Amino acid sequence: MSQRAHEQLVRAILVAVSATNRAAVWRQETGVGVPLHGTRPTRYGRVGSADITGILDGGRRIEIEVKTGRARQTPEQRDYQAMIEARGGLYVLARTVEDAVVAVVSASWTYRHTSALRPGADGG
């Protein structure tokens, strides 16, 4: 699929996940830019990072990697996924809007229904 289809899916996921009111999400860009004054290109973002990043209810980090067509994760993306998951974050590989929304709602439901079990959750 085209880059345009990918960008359209990224935007649709951002809108749909935001509409759940269970996460704050934003686009995470990576690449290389050339400054206005100077000759040295500047890298921004982390190689392998997901297309969308954010915070779920309760403070858990979420990363959403968007894929279209037959696209697959790069080795750097798999390493990034392993790092996020090893530290308790949620990493979602989304090929549809539904993939992302279901993951966010499920993670939010788990947080909301287990928060009462955490020490100090009663405010005391």
N, C-alpha and C positions, 0 to 999 in steps of 0.2 A: 504494500500500500504506500501511498505517497506521504511526504512530510506534511502536506496540508491535512490529510485525514488524521494523522497523529496529533497535530495541533488542535484540530476540532474536537477530538476525543479528550485531550487534556483539558480543554476549556469546559466541555460538558461535565467531566468528572468534578472539576473545581466547583461548578455551580451546584451540582447534585449533592455533593458531600457537604458543602456549606449549608444547603437547605435543610439538612438533617438536624442542624443546631447541636451536633454532638462532637464537632471538631472545628478548629480553626486551621485552614489549609491555604497554601499559596504556592505559586510556581517557583521552582528552583532551577535557575539557569546555570549552565556551565559553558565554558568556552575560552576563547582568546580574543582580546580586544587590543587595538592599537591606540595609545593615548594621542590626544591632539598635539601635544608638544613632546616630542621625543621619538625615538626610533625603536625602542624595545617593546615588543608585545607583552601584554599582561594577561596572565591566566586568572580566571575567576571560577568559583565553584570547585567542587571536588570531583575528580574523575571517577565515574561509576555511580555518582549520587542519583537518586531517583528524580523523576520529573516533577513530583509534587511532594512537599513536606508539610508538616504541621504538628498540632498538638491535640490529642483527644481529651475528652472530659477526664478529669482526674490527673492530667499532666503527662500522660504517656505519649511518647513521640510516635508519629506515624510517617511512613514514607510510602509513596505510591509510584511504582514504575509502570508507565503506560506503554503497551505494545500493540501494534496493529499488524494485520496480515500474518505473515510467517516470521516476523521479527522475533529474535531470541535475545536473552540477556548476554551481555559480554562477560568475560571473566572478571573485569573490574566491577561490574554491577553485582555479580554473585558475591564477590568479596565484601562489597558495601552492605548487601543484604545480611550476610553472616555477622558483620560488625553490629548492625542495628539490632538484630535478633538476640545476639549474645548479651546485649546490654538492656534487654527487656522491651525494646521498641517493637512496633508492629510494622512489618514490611508486606506490602500488597503488590502482587503482580497482576495488573488489571488489563484485560482485553476488552472489557465493556464497562459502561457506567455502573451496571448492576454489580459487577465484581467489587468495585470500590465501595459502593453504598452498603452492600451486605457486610463487608468486612468492618466498616466503621460502626454500623448499628450493632453488630454482634459484639465487638470490643467494648462499646459503650454500655451495652446491656450487662455484660460481665462485670464491668466496673461498678455500675449502679447497684447491682445485686450482691456484690461482695464487699462493698465499702463499709457496710455495717459490721463486718467481721474484723476489720482492721483496728488495732489498738488506737485509742484516741478518737475514733470515729463518732463517738457519742458526745464529743465536745469536752470530755472530762479528763 
